[in-house]
Amino acid sequence: MPKLTGTLALGILLISIFIFASSDQPAAKLRADYDGLALTPPMGWYPWNTFGQEPQNEKLIKEMVEALLCSGMKEAGYAYIGPDEGICFYRAENGKLTTNLERYPSGLGGLGNYIHQRGLKYALYTDAGTLTCSKAMPGTRGYEFEDMRQFAVWRADYLKIDWCNTKGQDIIQTYSLLDEAQRAAGRPLIHSLCSWGVGEPWKWAAAVGHLWRTTGDICEPGKADWSSAMKIVSANEKLFAYAGPGHWNDPDMMIVGMPGLSQAQNRSLFSLWCMMAAPLIAGNDLRQMTESTRQILTNLEAIAIDQDPLGIQGRIIKNDGQVSIWGQKKLFDGSQAVLVFNHNNSPSEVTISWDEFGFSREASLYVRDLWKHQTTGPITGGLSVTVPPNDVIMLRLSRTKEFPLPPIISADTYLISLRSKSSRPEKLSASLTIHNAGTVDLPLWKVHGSFPAWLRVEIKKQGKNQIVTNKINTAGLNPGYYHAIVRLDNTEPISKRPLSAFYYDVELEVK
């Protein structure tokens, strides 16, 4: 990959801004109405829960990328990955954010290209105040537009913005300014607000971001805390009315698979996050993941509850202090998700009735156990289950015995990179494949907006997958680097709900 000078990078960024903003966008009530991102909760991995700050470097992030790919997590929908703090940049004398090359020798732009080429998306971190929480990196205050432009140059797809060292700042004005700066930078990215519930972001942040932390941290680095996680569940559950496609309550990164949790607790926590339509950001050491943890994190039937196109956050409908029953989570095909969670240290017998979940008491329903992967029924009226201690029974109820999975999207790359071989006009071509782990067949993805004259995009089906071919004609182009951001849109055919926009980069070097 050719290294880009600052001037060339700025030129490419300006081209990107023009392409992304070329079609006028109406005023949006939701940030997601503008960019089409995070219409289902984001999925990925961040290092903080396990590692904290000090061990983070390029080597660690790349090892986690490879571990994620080998685990099958990418095919299950996990996409976003990158440093979380990690002393990855500093502010140079000219005011520009600059990579800490001792920790990230490829540069943050180089790391982003590596992640994109591996079929994943690039997550980065900053702070809304003067310094990050560790005070080891600069915050964005006073440099909002400059910093968002730099994150765009580094081709970030997801940006977590903390709320440390913000004395005297108005939280709504600050995050609104950062939203404005992100839009001006011209690169679509998921904006993750991390104020730990300060300022009640669920009441206003949907206009400027895609998700917001609702509580404090789930644990100290390397110290999984089950009690803390349960308090977070209690607080986050109450905010169900504020969640939906493009705007999510974030109860923090998961602790599934971290030392100190039992298999039952891992399964319970993952099930609770899925019922709450929470972002599924893993926080365990993927290199040392047990097979049990891998199976939990890649359970497509549970992930389908989280990634349902309707985007409804489930909630507690009955709680006796020992067992909570979760419902009110209608799914895209008309079925309902149900969770029975045993808080006890001993098994509990629980009876549930269909009328508790919006069906008639006399209804005959098929029941799918999402952890045993078994279907029973039809069953009339309800059923009784035995729930092991600190464990869950996660069910899906339907009038039919079909339990389709919604689209779960991945790709083999998010970066198309081409280079002409001579100064004469050439026609170049490169493809990427969009994979769908769901069972619902999708219509063709559609190109959104216009592109420069040198680029043409064609899409065709290949089984459940779709092949996106990028055809380039260098005729009339001057020597240099060219860059475009391509957006594709699609709709889930049963619910008719839009899918999250699919973005990728095309870069071209012309001799």
C-alpha positions as CSV (number, residue, x, y, z in Angstrom):
1,M,0.0,0.0,0.0
2,P,1.5,3.4,-1.0
3,K,2.1,5.8,1.9
4,L,0.2,9.0,1.6
5,T,1.7,12.4,2.3
6,G,-0.3,14.9,4.4
7,T,-1.1,16.9,1.2
8,L,-2.3,13.8,-0.7
9,A,-4.3,12.6,2.3
10,L,-6.1,16.0,2.5
11,G,-6.8,15.9,-1.2
12,I,-8.3,12.4,-0.9
13,L,-10.4,13.5,2.1
14,L,-11.8,16.4,0.1
15,I,-12.8,14.1,-2.7
16,S,-14.4,11.8,-0.1
17,I,-16.3,14.7,1.4
18,F,-17.7,15.7,-2.1
19,I,-18.8,12.1,-2.9
20,F,-20.5,11.4,0.5
21,A,-22.2,14.8,0.6
22,S,-23.0,15.1,-3.1
23,S,-26.7,14.3,-2.7
24,D,-28.5,16.8,-0.5
25,Q,-29.7,15.3,2.8
26,P,-32.9,16.6,4.4
27,A,-32.8,17.7,8.0
28,A,-32.9,14.6,10.2
29,K,-34.4,14.0,13.6
30,L,-32.1,11.1,14.1
31,R,-28.4,11.0,13.2
32,A,-29.1,7.6,11.6
33,D,-31.6,9.2,9.2
34,Y,-28.6,11.0,7.7
35,D,-26.1,8.3,7.4
36,G,-28.1,5.0,7.6
37,L,-25.8,3.6,10.2
38,A,-26.4,1.3,13.2
39,L,-30.0,0.5,12.3
40,T,-29.2,-2.7,14.3
41,P,-26.9,-2.5,17.4
42,P,-23.2,-2.4,16.5
43,M,-21.2,-5.6,17.0
44,G,-17.4,-5.8,17.6
45,W,-14.6,-6.0,20.1
46,Y,-12.8,-3.4,22.2
47,P,-9.7,-4.0,24.5
48,W,-10.5,-2.0,27.6
49,N,-12.4,-4.6,29.7
50,T,-9.5,-7.0,29.6
51,F,-6.4,-5.0,29.1
52,G,-7.0,-1.4,30.2
53,Q,-4.6,1.0,28.6
54,E,-1.0,0.0,29.0
55,P,-0.7,-3.2,27.0
56,Q,-2.5,-1.7,24.0
57,N,-0.5,-1.4,20.8
58,E,-0.6,-2.4,17.1
59,K,0.6,-5.9,17.8
60,L,-2.2,-6.6,20.3
61,I,-4.9,-5.2,18.0
62,K,-3.7,-7.2,15.0
63,E,-3.6,-10.4,17.1
64,M,-7.2,-9.7,18.1
65,V,-8.2,-9.2,14.5
66,E,-6.8,-12.5,13.6
67,A,-8.3,-14.3,16.6
68,L,-11.7,-12.7,15.8
69,L,-11.4,-14.0,12.2
70,C,-10.4,-17.5,13.2
71,S,-13.2,-17.7,15.7
72,G,-16.1,-17.3,13.3
73,M,-17.1,-14.1,15.0
74,K,-16.9,-12.0,11.8
75,E,-19.5,-14.3,10.1
76,A,-21.7,-13.9,13.1
77,G,-21.8,-10.1,12.6
78,Y,-18.9,-8.8,14.8
79,A,-17.2,-6.0,12.7
80,Y,-15.8,-3.1,14.7
81,I,-12.4,-3.4,16.3
82,G,-9.5,-1.0,17.3
83,P,-7.8,0.7,20.2
84,D,-9.7,2.0,23.2
85,E,-7.5,4.8,24.6
86,G,-4.2,2.9,24.2
87,I,-2.0,6.0,23.9
88,C,-2.4,5.8,20.2
89,F,-1.9,9.5,19.3
90,Y,-0.7,12.8,20.5
91,R,-1.2,16.4,19.5
92,A,1.8,17.8,17.5
93,E,3.0,21.4,17.7
94,N,0.9,22.3,14.7
95,G,-2.2,21.1,16.6
96,K,-2.7,18.0,14.5
97,L,-3.4,14.6,16.0
98,T,-0.4,12.4,15.2
99,T,0.1,8.7,15.6
100,N,2.2,7.4,18.4
101,L,4.5,5.4,16.1
102,E,6.3,3.6,19.0
103,R,3.0,1.8,19.7
104,Y,1.5,1.8,16.2
105,P,4.5,1.7,13.8
106,S,2.2,1.3,10.7
107,G,0.4,4.6,11.7
108,L,-3.2,4.7,12.6
109,G,-4.1,5.0,8.9
110,G,-2.1,1.9,8.2
111,L,-3.8,0.0,11.0
112,G,-7.2,1.0,9.6
113,N,-6.2,-0.2,6.1
114,Y,-5.2,-3.5,7.6
115,I,-8.5,-3.9,9.5
116,H,-10.5,-3.0,6.4
117,Q,-8.6,-5.4,4.2
118,R,-9.4,-8.2,6.6
119,G,-13.1,-7.6,6.3
120,L,-13.6,-5.6,9.5
121,K,-14.4,-2.0,10.4
122,Y,-12.1,0.4,12.2
123,A,-13.0,1.6,15.7
124,L,-11.1,4.5,17.5
125,Y,-11.4,6.5,20.6
126,T,-11.2,10.1,21.9
127,D,-12.6,12.3,24.6
128,A,-14.9,15.4,24.5
129,G,-12.8,17.3,27.1
130,T,-9.2,18.6,27.2
131,L,-7.7,15.2,27.9
132,T,-8.8,11.5,27.8
133,C,-9.7,9.8,31.0
134,S,-6.2,8.5,31.6
135,K,-4.8,12.0,30.7
136,A,-2.4,10.2,28.4
137,M,-3.9,11.6,25.2
138,P,-5.4,14.9,24.1
139,G,-9.1,15.4,24.1
140,T,-11.0,17.2,21.3
141,R,-12.0,20.4,23.2
142,G,-11.1,23.4,21.0
143,Y,-10.0,21.1,18.1
144,E,-13.4,19.4,17.3
145,F,-13.3,20.0,13.5
146,E,-9.6,19.4,13.1
147,D,-9.7,16.1,15.1
148,M,-12.8,14.8,13.3
149,R,-11.1,15.5,10.0
150,Q,-8.1,13.5,11.2
151,F,-10.2,10.6,12.2
152,A,-11.7,10.7,8.7
153,V,-8.2,10.7,7.2
154,W,-7.5,7.6,9.3
155,R,-10.7,6.1,7.9
156,A,-12.4,5.4,11.2
157,D,-15.8,3.8,11.0
158,Y,-16.7,4.0,14.7
159,L,-15.7,6.6,17.2
160,K,-16.2,6.3,21.0
161,I,-16.1,9.7,22.7
162,D,-15.6,9.8,26.5
163,W,-16.7,12.6,28.8
164,C,-13.6,13.0,31.0
165,N,-11.9,16.4,31.9
166,T,-14.9,18.4,30.7
167,K,-15.2,20.9,33.5
168,G,-17.4,23.9,32.4
169,Q,-18.6,22.2,29.2
170,D,-22.3,21.8,28.4
171,I,-22.8,18.2,27.5
172,I,-25.5,18.7,24.8
173,Q,-23.7,21.5,23.1
174,T,-20.4,19.6,23.2
175,Y,-21.7,16.4,21.6
176,S,-23.8,18.4,19.2
177,L,-20.6,20.2,18.1
178,L,-18.8,16.9,17.6
179,D,-21.7,15.6,15.5
180,E,-21.4,18.8,13.4
181,A,-17.7,18.3,13.0
182,Q,-18.1,14.6,12.0
183,R,-20.6,15.5,9.3
184,A,-18.3,18.2,8.1
185,A,-15.4,15.8,7.9
186,G,-17.3,13.8,5.3
187,R,-16.7,10.3,6.4
188,P,-19.7,8.3,7.8
189,L,-19.0,6.8,11.1
190,I,-20.9,5.5,14.2
191,H,-20.8,8.0,17.0
192,S,-20.7,6.3,20.4
193,L,-21.3,8.8,23.3
194,C,-19.7,7.7,26.5
195,S,-20.9,9.9,29.3
196,W,-21.9,6.9,31.6
197,G,-25.4,8.3,31.8
198,V,-24.3,11.8,32.8
199,G,-26.7,14.3,31.2
200,E,-29.3,11.6,30.5
201,P,-28.2,11.2,26.9
202,W,-31.1,8.8,26.1
203,K,-33.3,11.9,26.1
204,W,-31.4,13.9,23.4
205,A,-28.4,12.0,21.9
206,A,-30.3,10.2,19.1
207,A,-30.1,13.4,17.1
208,V,-26.3,13.5,17.3
209,G,-25.1,9.9,17.7
210,H,-26.1,6.3,17.4
211,L,-25.6,4.9,20.9
212,W,-24.9,6.2,24.4
213,R,-23.6,4.7,27.6
214,T,-26.3,4.5,30.2
215,T,-24.2,3.7,33.3
216,G,-20.7,3.6,34.7
217,D,-18.1,1.0,33.6
218,I,-19.0,-2.6,33.9
219,C,-15.7,-3.6,35.5
220,E,-12.2,-2.5,36.1
221,P,-9.7,-3.8,33.5
222,G,-9.2,-7.5,33.9
223,K,-11.7,-7.9,36.7
224,A,-15.0,-9.2,35.6
225,D,-17.7,-8.1,38.1
226,W,-21.0,-10.1,38.0
227,S,-22.6,-7.9,40.6
228,S,-21.8,-4.7,38.7
229,A,-23.1,-6.2,35.5
230,M,-26.5,-7.0,37.2
231,K,-26.8,-3.5,38.5
232,I,-26.2,-2.2,35.0
233,V,-28.9,-4.5,33.6
234,S,-31.3,-3.2,36.1
235,A,-30.6,0.4,35.2
236,N,-30.5,-0.1,31.4
237,E,-33.7,-2.1,31.3
238,K,-35.7,0.8,32.5
239,L,-34.7,2.9,29.5
240,F,-36.4,0.6,26.9
241,A,-38.5,3.4,25.5
242,Y,-35.5,5.3,24.2
243,A,-34.0,2.5,22.1
244,G,-34.7,1.7,18.4
245,P,-33.1,1.5,15.0
246,G,-30.2,3.9,14.9
247,H,-30.3,4.9,18.5
248,W,-29.3,2.4,21.2
249,N,-29.0,2.3,25.0
250,D,-25.4,1.0,25.6
251,P,-24.9,-0.9,28.9
252,D,-21.1,-1.1,28.2
253,M,-18.9,-3.7,26.6
254,M,-19.6,-7.3,27.5
255,I,-17.6,-9.3,30.1
256,V,-18.6,-12.7,28.5
257,G,-15.6,-15.0,28.6
258,M,-13.5,-13.0,31.1
259,P,-12.0,-14.9,34.1
260,G,-14.3,-15.3,37.1
261,L,-17.6,-15.9,35.3
262,S,-19.2,-19.3,35.0
263,Q,-20.6,-20.7,31.8
264,A,-24.1,-20.0,33.0
265,Q,-23.2,-16.4,33.8
266,N,-21.6,-15.9,30.4
267,R,-24.7,-17.3,28.7
268,S,-27.0,-15.2,30.9
269,L,-25.2,-11.9,30.3
270,F,-25.1,-12.5,26.5
271,S,-28.8,-13.3,26.5
272,L,-29.6,-10.2,28.5
273,W,-27.6,-8.0,26.2
274,C,-29.4,-9.5,23.2
275,M,-32.9,-9.0,24.8
276,M,-32.0,-5.4,25.5
277,A,-31.0,-4.8,21.9
278,A,-27.7,-3.6,23.3
279,P,-24.5,-3.2,21.2
280,L,-22.6,-6.5,21.3
281,I,-19.1,-5.3,21.9
282,A,-17.0,-8.2,23.2
283,G,-14.3,-7.4,25.8
284,N,-12.6,-10.8,26.5
285,D,-9.1,-11.9,25.3
286,L,-10.1,-13.5,22.0
287,R,-6.7,-15.3,21.7
288,Q,-7.5,-17.4,24.8
289,M,-11.2,-17.9,24.3
290,T,-12.6,-21.2,25.3
291,E,-14.9,-23.2,23.0
292,S,-17.8,-22.6,25.3
293,T,-17.3,-18.8,25.1
294,R,-16.9,-18.9,21.4
295,Q,-20.2,-20.8,21.0
296,I,-22.0,-18.3,23.2
297,L,-20.6,-15.3,21.4
298,T,-21.4,-16.8,18.0
299,N,-24.9,-18.2,18.7
300,L,-26.8,-16.9,15.6
301,E,-30.2,-17.6,17.1
302,A,-29.4,-15.4,20.1
303,I,-27.7,-12.8,17.9
304,A,-30.8,-12.7,15.7
305,I,-32.8,-11.4,18.7
306,D,-30.3,-8.5,19.2
307,Q,-30.1,-7.8,15.4
308,D,-33.8,-7.9,14.7
309,P,-34.8,-5.2,12.2
310,L,-37.6,-3.9,14.4
311,G,-35.0,-2.8,17.0
312,I,-37.3,-3.3,20.1
313,Q,-35.6,-3.4,23.5
314,G,-37.1,-6.1,25.5
315,R,-38.1,-5.5,29.1
316,I,-39.1,-7.2,32.4
317,I,-42.8,-8.0,32.5
318,K,-42.6,-9.9,35.8
319,N,-40.1,-10.0,38.6
320,D,-40.4,-11.7,42.0
321,G,-36.9,-10.8,43.1
322,Q,-35.7,-14.3,42.3
323,V,-36.7,-14.8,38.7
324,S,-37.4,-12.2,36.1
325,I,-39.4,-12.8,33.0
326,W,-38.5,-10.6,30.0
327,G,-40.8,-10.0,27.0
328,Q,-42.4,-7.2,24.9
329,K,-39.9,-8.0,22.2
330,K,-41.7,-8.6,19.0
331,L,-39.6,-9.8,16.2
332,F,-39.6,-9.1,12.4
333,D,-41.5,-12.2,11.5
334,G,-44.3,-11.8,14.1
335,S,-42.7,-14.1,16.6
336,Q,-41.8,-13.0,20.2
337,A,-38.6,-13.4,22.1
338,V,-38.9,-14.4,25.8
339,L,-36.2,-14.7,28.5
340,V,-36.5,-16.3,31.9
341,F,-33.6,-15.3,34.1
342,N,-32.9,-17.0,37.4
343,H,-31.1,-14.7,39.8
344,N,-31.0,-17.5,42.4
345,N,-28.1,-19.7,43.4
346,S,-30.5,-22.7,43.1
347,P,-32.8,-24.0,40.3
348,S,-36.2,-22.4,39.9
349,E,-39.4,-23.8,38.4
350,V,-41.2,-21.1,36.3
351,T,-44.5,-21.2,34.5
352,I,-45.2,-18.8,31.7
353,S,-48.5,-18.1,30.0
354,W,-48.9,-17.1,26.4
355,D,-51.2,-14.1,27.2
356,E,-48.2,-12.5,29.1
357,F,-46.6,-12.0,25.7
358,G,-49.5,-10.6,23.6
359,F,-51.0,-14.0,22.4
360,S,-54.3,-15.3,23.5
361,R,-54.4,-17.7,26.5
362,E,-55.8,-20.4,24.2
363,A,-53.1,-19.9,21.5
364,S,-51.2,-23.0,20.2
365,L,-47.6,-21.9,19.7
366,Y,-44.3,-23.4,18.5
367,V,-41.5,-22.8,21.0
368,R,-37.8,-22.6,19.9
369,D,-35.2,-22.9,22.6
370,L,-32.4,-20.6,21.4
371,W,-29.6,-22.3,23.4
372,K,-30.6,-25.9,22.9
373,H,-31.6,-25.2,19.3
374,Q,-34.7,-27.3,19.6
375,T,-38.3,-26.7,18.5
376,T,-41.3,-28.1,20.3
377,G,-45.0,-27.7,19.8
378,P,-47.6,-26.6,19.1
379,I,-48.2,-26.0,22.8
380,T,-51.4,-24.5,24.1
381,G,-51.7,-21.9,26.8
382,G,-48.1,-21.8,28.1
383,L,-45.4,-24.0,29.6
384,S,-43.3,-24.6,32.7
385,V,-39.5,-24.6,32.7
386,T,-36.7,-25.3,35.1
387,V,-34.0,-22.7,35.1
388,P,-30.6,-23.5,36.5
389,P,-29.0,-21.1,39.0
390,N,-27.7,-17.8,37.5
391,D,-28.8,-19.1,34.1
392,V,-31.5,-18.4,31.5
393,I,-34.0,-20.0,29.3
394,M,-34.2,-18.0,26.1
395,L,-37.2,-18.8,23.8
396,R,-38.9,-17.7,20.7
397,L,-42.7,-18.1,20.4
398,S,-44.4,-18.3,17.0
399,R,-47.7,-19.4,15.5
400,T,-45.6,-21.3,12.8
401,K,-42.8,-23.7,13.2
402,E,-40.5,-21.6,11.0
403,F,-38.1,-19.4,12.8
404,P,-36.2,-17.3,10.2
405,L,-33.0,-15.5,11.1
406,P,-32.8,-11.8,10.0
407,P,-29.9,-10.6,7.9
408,I,-26.5,-10.8,9.6
409,I,-24.1,-9.1,7.3
410,S,-20.3,-9.4,6.9
411,A,-17.9,-8.8,4.0
412,D,-14.5,-10.2,2.8
413,T,-13.1,-6.6,2.6
414,Y,-14.1,-3.0,3.1
415,L,-11.2,-1.6,1.0
416,I,-10.8,-1.9,-2.7
417,S,-7.3,-0.7,-3.7
418,L,-6.3,-0.5,-7.4
419,R,-3.2,0.9,-9.2
420,S,-2.8,1.6,-12.9
421,K,0.3,0.0,-14.5
422,S,1.0,2.6,-17.1
423,S,0.3,6.2,-18.0
424,R,-2.1,5.1,-20.8
425,P,-5.9,4.8,-20.1
426,E,-6.8,1.5,-18.4
427,K,-9.9,-0.4,-17.3
428,L,-9.5,-1.9,-13.9
429,S,-11.8,-4.1,-11.8
430,A,-12.0,-5.5,-8.3
431,S,-14.8,-7.1,-6.3
432,L,-16.0,-7.7,-2.8
433,T,-18.5,-10.2,-1.4
434,I,-21.3,-9.3,1.0
435,H,-22.2,-12.4,3.1
436,N,-25.5,-12.9,4.9
437,A,-25.6,-15.4,7.8
438,G,-29.3,-15.0,8.2
439,T,-31.8,-17.3,6.5
440,V,-33.9,-14.5,4.8
441,D,-32.8,-14.0,1.2
442,L,-32.1,-10.3,0.5
443,P,-32.9,-8.3,-2.7
444,L,-30.0,-6.8,-4.4
445,W,-28.1,-4.1,-2.6
446,K,-28.7,-0.7,-4.3
447,V,-26.1,2.0,-4.9
448,H,-26.9,5.2,-2.9
449,G,-26.0,8.6,-4.4
450,S,-23.6,9.3,-7.3
451,F,-20.0,8.6,-7.9
452,P,-17.1,10.2,-9.8
453,A,-17.0,9.4,-13.5
454,W,-14.1,7.0,-13.1
455,L,-16.0,4.5,-10.9
456,R,-18.9,2.2,-11.8
457,V,-20.5,-0.3,-9.3
458,E,-22.3,-3.4,-10.4
459,I,-24.0,-5.9,-8.0
460,K,-25.2,-9.5,-8.6
461,K,-26.3,-12.4,-6.5
462,Q,-24.3,-15.6,-5.9
463,G,-26.5,-17.8,-3.8
464,K,-27.1,-16.0,-0.4
465,N,-24.1,-13.8,-1.1
466,Q,-23.8,-10.7,-3.3
467,I,-20.8,-9.8,-5.4
468,V,-20.1,-6.1,-5.7
469,T,-17.9,-5.3,-8.7
470,N,-16.1,-2.0,-8.9
471,K,-15.1,-1.0,-12.5
472,I,-12.7,1.8,-13.0
473,N,-11.7,3.7,-16.1
474,T,-8.6,5.9,-15.8
475,A,-9.1,7.7,-19.0
476,G,-8.9,11.5,-18.5
477,L,-7.4,11.1,-15.0
478,N,-4.3,12.9,-14.0
479,P,-1.5,11.1,-12.1
480,G,-2.3,10.9,-8.4
481,Y,-4.4,9.3,-5.8
482,Y,-8.2,9.1,-6.0
483,H,-10.7,7.9,-3.3
484,A,-14.4,7.3,-3.1
485,I,-16.7,6.1,-0.3
486,V,-19.4,3.8,-1.7
487,R,-22.7,3.4,0.1
488,L,-25.1,0.6,-0.5
489,D,-28.6,0.3,0.9
490,N,-31.0,-2.7,1.3
491,T,-34.3,-3.6,2.9
492,E,-35.3,-6.7,4.9
493,P,-38.1,-8.2,2.8
494,I,-40.4,-9.5,5.6
495,S,-40.6,-6.4,7.8
496,K,-39.8,-4.0,5.0
497,R,-37.3,-2.3,7.4
498,P,-34.1,-0.8,6.0
499,L,-30.8,-2.5,6.8
500,S,-27.8,-0.6,8.1
501,A,-26.1,1.2,5.2
502,F,-23.1,-0.8,3.8
503,Y,-20.1,1.5,3.3
504,Y,-16.6,0.7,1.8
505,D,-13.7,2.6,0.4
506,V,-12.3,2.5,-3.1
507,E,-8.8,4.0,-3.6
508,L,-7.0,4.4,-6.9
509,E,-3.4,5.3,-7.8
510,V,-2.9,6.6,-11.3
511,K,0.6,6.8,-12.8
